Amino acid sequence: MSPKAAALVLVLLAVAGAQADVNPDEVASVLWKYFTELGSHAKETVDQLHQTELTKQLNTLLESNLKSVNSYAEDLQRRLVPFATELQARLAEDSQRLKEQIQQELAELQAKLAPYADEVHQQIGTNIRQLQAKMSPYAEELRSQVDHGAGELRRALEPYATELRDRLQDNAESVQASLSPYADRLQQQIDSGVESLKQQLAPLSEELKAQVGQSVEELRRGLSPYAQNVQDGLNRQLESLTAQMEQAAEELRARLATSSEELRAQLSTVAQELRQAAGSDAEGLQQRLAPLAQQLEARVGQTLEAFRQQAAPFGETFGQRLVERLEAMRGKLDSGTAGVEDHLELLEKEVREKVAAFLSTVPPAQN
């Protein structure tokens, strides 16, 4: 994708964001993903962006807004073409500078902390153990909520299997006439149950996110006495740690939501099969429905058990990821060596600042 083509994508995105019926957070999220990918992959991104999932997100976001492109879009495009070109060049130049900056900062931090190496190592170790102790109840609560929600949904759907078997005792015309309303009620019960499950699980993600912030703040206070002269460098490491942990919490929330929607889709196939059967010939309908009626309860049970097996361990996995982040930070402070993640994080921060500065110069669309 050429700089001009990339700029055009951003033009359409900015125009979409200017419309009152578009969520600005969604626009900002997709815009940032574009620049993150551009910053992280440099030249490869320019050539490969059209093949990525990001392109699909842009297309989906912009489809309903293409008719709104006007003179504001043309003005914004004129601004974005040189900006996108300049940004690509600046990223290549800034990358080495940022890498050297991180390495120097970490080396200074490690040197200042060296006399307190044992205390720092012990402080982080204590924080790791405390975090593990705090995460354990949340992991158990998440597992409990998943089990409880899946059990509730299974009990709510059990009567539908009995009802379907009872209906097969009626004549074919009666069965066919009642099948669509029955399928609709089944779908409503599935939707209601899944939404209830999502509502039970969502607060846990927010609680975990808050706990992460508290743990990092405790670590900050514990390390502050050893970093009087390099507080800025320590703060950067802790801010990076916070960002990584918050990202992990957001990924947990997204995984729970995705798993819930997958559960909805899998259970909904039963209702879809019933609707398809309702539209078929009444002759032999009862024979075609009999296997489904016998399997309905088992299929629901198997689907819910698969969901439970998949989602229940998410809490333990989340806790392990947080411990890994803390271990990685301890390793950096011990060695003074930066990793690739540090480089990319600071590079992305620079890109965010450049994008924010540019967008602040763009006048709003005239309605």
N, C-alpha and C positions, 0 to 999 in steps of 0.2 A: 504494500500500500504506500503510495507516494505521500509526501508531506501535505500536498494539496488535498488528496483524498482523505487523509486523516483529519485535516482541518475541516473538511466538509462534514464528516461524521460529527465532529464537535459542534459545528454550526447548528446542525439539526438537533443535536442534544440540547444545546443552550436555548434554542427556540422552543423546544418541547418544555424545558424547564420554565420558560417565561409564561407558559399558559397556566391559567388559574386552576384548571382541572387536573394538573399533574402534580404528584407528590414531590416536593423539592428535595426531600431526603433521598428519594429513589434516584432522582436525577444526579444528585451529588455523589451518590454511591457508585453509579455506573461511570460517571465522569472520572472519579478517583481510580476506579479499577482500570480505566484506560491508561491513565498516566502511570500507575503503578506498574502495569505490564510493560509499558514503554520504557520506564526507568530500569526495570529488573532485567529485561531481555535485550535492550538496546536494538541493534540492527535486526536481530532475529525477529523481534516483535513486529517491526515494520513490514517484513515479508510474510509473516505468518498470522497476523492478527485476524485476517478474514477467515481463518480456519478455526478460530477459538470460540469457546462458549460465550465470550464477551460480545462477539458480533451478533449472536442470537439475542442476547439481552438488549442490545441497542436496537435491533430490528423490532423486537416486541414493544419496546418503549416508544418508538418513534412512529409506528404504523398509524396510530390514531391522530398523529400531529402533523403529518406531512402537508396537509392542506393549509396549515397555518403559516407556512413559510412565506415571508414577505420582505419588504425592503430592509427590515431589521436584520434578517438573516444575511442579506448581501453585505451589509455594513460589517456585521460580525465576522463574516468569512474573510473580508479584506484584512481584518485585524488578526484573525487566527492563522492565516497562511504563514506570514512571517514569524508569528509566535511559535507555531509548531516546528518550523524549520530551525529556529534559534534554539528551542528547547532541546531538540535532538542533539545539536552540536554541543550545547552546554553540558548535557548529561555525560557525554564522553569525556569532556574536559574535567568536570567536577568529580567524576568517579575516582580518579587516582588521588585527587586532593583530599576527598573525604576518607578514603582508605588510610592515607597517611595520618590524617587528623585523629582517627579512631585509634590507630596503633600507638601514636604518641600519647594520647590521653590515657589509654590503658596502661602503658608502660610507666607513666608518671604515677598513676593511681597505685599500681602494684609496688612501685618503689617506696611510696609513702606508707603503704600498709605493711611492708615487709617486716618492720620491727614488731608488728602486732599480729603476725601471720597466724599464730596459734589461737589468739583470741578471736580474730576474724573467722577463722575456719570453724572454731567452736560455736561462735554466734550463729553462723549460717546453718551449721548442723542442728543447733537447738531449734532454729526457725523451721527447718525441714521436719523435725519430729513433731513440733507443735502443729504445723500445717497438716501433717498426716493424721494427727489425732483429731483435728477439727473437721477434716474432710470425711473421715470414717462415718460419722453420724449422717452426713448428707448423702453419702453413697447408699447407706442402708435405707434412708428415707426414700430416696429415688427408687430403689428396688421394691420397697414396700408399696409405693404409689403405683408403680407399673403393675405389680401383681394385683393390687386392689382394683385398679381401673380395668384391667383385662378381665378379672373375675366378674365385676359388675356388668360389663358389656356382654359377657357370655350368658349370664343369668337373664339379662334383658332380651336376648335373642332366642333363648331356649323355647319359649312358648310358640314361636313362629314355626319351628320344625313340627311341633305337635299339631298346630293348626293346619299346616299344609297336608299332613297325613290324613287328618280328619276330612279335609275338603275333597280328597280323592274318592271318598265314599259317595259323593253326590254324582249326579249325571254330568255328562261331558259338557253340555251347554252351560250349566250352572258353574262348573269349575272354570270354564273359559271366561265367563262374564265377571267372575270375582277375582281372577288372577291378577289383572293390572292394579286394582286397588290394593290387593294384598302386597304386591311387589312395591308399590309406593309407600305403604306403611312400613314395610321392612327397611326400605332405603332411609326413610325418616328416622327410624330407630337406630340404624347404623350411624347416620350423620350425628344424631343427638349424642350417642354414646361416645363417638370419637371426639366430638367437641368437648364433652365433659372430661374425657381423659386428658386432652390437651390443657384444659384449664387447671387440672390437678397438678400437672407436671411443670407448667410454665413458671410458677413462683419459685421453684427450687433453683432454676437457673439464675434468677435475680438474686436470690439469697447467696448463692455461691459466688457470684460476681462481687457482692458486697464483702463477703468474707475474704476474698482475694485481696481487695484493697486494704482491709484491716491488717492482714498478714504482712503485706509489703511495708505498710507504715510501721509496724512493730520492728521489722528488720531494719528500716531506716533509722529508727531511734537507737537500736542496738549497735549499729555500726558507726553512728555519728561521732562518738568520742575518739575513734581511730582515724577519722578523715577530716580533721579540722582544716587542713590546708588544701585539700582536694575535694571539697564538698560538691563542687559542680560536676566533677567526673563521676563521683559516686551517685549523685542524683540522676545523671544520664543513664547509668546502668540500672538504677531502680525504676526509672520511668520506662525504660525498655522492657524490664521484667514485668512491670504492671501491664504494659500494652500486650505482651505475649500472653499473660495470664487471662486478661480480659478477652482476648481473641479466642482463647481456648474455651472460656465460658460461653461466648457467643456461638462457637461451633457446637458446643453441647446443646444449647437451646435449639439450634438449627437441626441437629441430628434427631432430637426428640420430635420436633415438628415434622420433619421428613418421614420418620418412621411411623408417626401417627397417620399421615396422609397415605402412606403406602398401605397401612392397615385398612384405611377406609376404602381404597381402591380394590384391594383384594376381597374384602367382604362384599363390596358392591357388585362383584361379578355374579353373585347368586341372584340378586335382584334383576340384573340385566338378563340373565338366562330365563328368569320367570317372565319378563316382559316379552322376550322373543317367543317364548312358548305360547303366550296369550295371543300373539298375532298369527299363529299357525292354524292349520286345519283342526277342527274339534275332534275329528276321527283319530283315535289312537293317542289323544292328548294325555289321558290318564296313564297309559303305559309309559309314555315318555317322561311324565312327571314323577312316576313312582320311584325310580332310582335317585332323583334329586331329593325327594322327600326323605328317603332313607339316609342319604348322605349329608343332608343339610347340617344337622347337629355336629357330626364329625368334622365337616369342613370348617365350620365356624371355630370349633375347638382347636383344630390344627393350626388355623391362621392366627388365632390369639396366642397360642403357645409359642409359635414362631416369633411373634412380635415380642412376647415376654422374654424369650431367650436372647433376642437381639438387643432390646432396650435396657433391660435390667442392669447389665454390667457397665453402662455408660458412666455411672458415677465413679466406679473404681478406675476406669480408664482416664477420666478427667483428673482424679487425684494423682495418678502416676505421671501424667503430663506436667502437672504443676511441680512435682518433685524434680522431674528432669530439668525443668527450667531453672530451678534453684541450684541444682548440681552444676549445670552449665555455667551459671554466674559465678559460683564458687571456683570453678576451674579457671575462668578468665581472670579473676582476682588473684589466684595463686600464680598463674603463669604470665599475666600481662599480655596475653595473645588474643587478638580479636578474631572472630569467626566471620564467615560470609554473611550470616544473618545480621550482624552489627552493621556491616557495610551497607547492605540493602535497606535496613531500617533508616539509617541516616540519609541515604540517597533519596528514599521516598519522602522523608521529611522536607528535604530541599525541594523536591518536585512539588509537594503540597504548597510550600510557601510561594514558589514561582507561579503556580496556577492561581492561588488566592490573589496575589499581587496583580496578575493580568486581569482576572475577572473583575477586580475592583475598578478597573479603568473602563470597563464596557458599560455604556449607558443602558438603562432598562428599555425594554420594548415599549413602543407606543401603541396602545390599544385603539 
